[in-house]
Amino acid sequence: MPHILIFGATGTIGGALAHYLLSSGQHTVYGLARSPAKAKVLAKQEIIPVLGSIAEPKGFLDLLASHPEISVVVDAAAAYGESATIVDLLVTAGKKRLEEYERVGAPSGPKLGYVYVSGMWVHGSSHTPVSDMDALTGTSAAGSPPANMVAWRPQIERTILSPATRAVLDTAIARPACTYGSGSAIWGAPLSALLKATKASPQPPSVQITLDPLGTAALVHVEDAGAGIGALVEKLPLLAGTGVYPVFDFVGQIESVRAIMEGAARVFGYKGVVELTGVQEGDVLGEALSSSVIGDSGRARGLLGWEAKRRGFFSGIDLYATSWLAGTE
Ligand SMILES: NC(=O)c1ccc[n+]([C@@H]2O[C@H](COP(=O)([O-])OP(=O)(O)OC[C@H]3O[C@@H](n4cnc5c(N)ncnc54)[C@H](OP(=O)(O)O)[C@@H]3O)[C@@H](O)[C@H]2O)c1
């Protein structure tokens, strides 16, 4: 029964991953809790809380030292550049494990596994297809630079894939596309603008949404993202030490941002025209949401057996816009 420690288990992606792992009945799941209140939230969901933070790592480092059955750590925290510190801490924890195996005369003990949750916005924005086999992604030689919101991320990916890190940890990178479903929180800003126009009396004849009208977003339902990362966690021991490039894009659909906004406006009851006016200077989230990412998940399907089950944000817009609306009330 594999034991997994998740950073970010109280969040959207980490929560979906924990749910996937627990509902398989095969895993014990630990989650980093940054406060006693968050520890209670995790315990209610049958996730074993571990109090601490990146700045106060003693709790999870002690846990990893005293529980060698914890085989994989997943970083699904929205810790941004601080994830580099998580890598350093886990390299230290991984080294300690290997030294302990040596000390007790069991030098062939398994490495600690580490899955980093990155995202498809590292591919930047382009109408040219992208691939998770492309090692140039995020480098100066890439076809498109990463979205500004995640400009720090490729360096962390490179550290995780470096021979020095992989000498100590079995590593892999999961890159979910932009999520929808379970409240679609990341779409809150444009959906709020649509709702405001809907509620105005009288409704304005048009509403301006500051997203790229030509944006074709790579999307994945939150639950499908959790299942994909979960499949990667489960397959990590089989991939480790092989020649498989351990980076996987998880995309369910590629959809027009304009269609999604127009669909949501219809569901809310807005009668005017939805105008996508382009991204405003400095709006890094708007830029990222507007990104055109023409990726696919052929390798995740073939190597991990992952398949997106949900049909798409636009296809299910009645459900997803209503669900987002319910979350605002
Ligand atoms: N949502 C998406 O569409 C999407 C798509 C692709 C990739 N991603 C990536 O997936 C990761 C998680 O995103 P999310 O949407 O699930 O975020 P989220 O819903 O905002 O959840 C963030 C989680 O990270 C934890 N956290 C935040 N700052 C932290 C820190 N400094 N140290 C430790 N934990 C910290 C939060 O803990 P508290 O509860 O204590 O605040 C929470 O559990 C991010 O790296 C994001 O870029 C997200």
The ligand as an ORCA input file, in Angstrom:
! r2SCAN-3c Opt
* xyz 0 1
  N      -5.347     25.219    -11.035
  C      -4.825     25.106    -12.248
  O      -5.499     25.334    -13.259
  C      -3.404     24.637    -12.424
  C      -3.024     24.117    -13.666
  C      -1.699     23.693    -13.834
  C      -0.793     23.789    -12.792
  N      -1.195     24.308    -11.598
  C      -0.194     24.395    -10.526
  O      -0.562     23.531     -9.479
  C      -0.133     24.072     -8.237
  C      -1.340     24.155     -7.320
  O      -2.309     25.012     -7.917
  P      -3.788     25.069     -7.354
  O      -4.630     25.692     -8.409
  O      -4.180     23.745     -6.801
  O      -3.613     26.131     -6.177
  P      -4.613     26.478     -4.984
  O      -5.943     25.897     -5.209
  O      -4.482     27.925     -4.755
  O      -3.961     25.700     -3.741
  C      -2.715     26.049     -3.308
  C      -2.184     25.013     -2.332
  O      -0.810     25.271     -2.108
  C      -0.610     25.537     -0.728
  N       0.417     26.574     -0.618
  C       0.361     27.830     -1.087
  N       1.519     28.485     -0.826
  C       2.309     27.592     -0.184
  C       3.619     27.650      0.362
  N       4.363     28.761      0.315
  N       4.093     26.536      0.971
  C       3.376     25.413      1.044
  N       2.126     25.295      0.557
  C       1.612     26.373     -0.053
  C      -1.966     25.990     -0.201
  O      -2.010     25.744      1.192
  P      -2.965     26.596      2.185
  O      -4.314     25.928      2.116
  O      -2.303     26.470      3.488
  O      -3.003     28.008      1.649
  C      -2.876     25.067     -0.987
  O      -2.886     23.785     -0.435
  C       0.476     25.447     -8.554
  O       1.871     25.314     -8.669
  C      -0.129     25.780     -9.898
  O       0.690     26.638    -10.647
  C      -2.480     24.726    -11.387
*
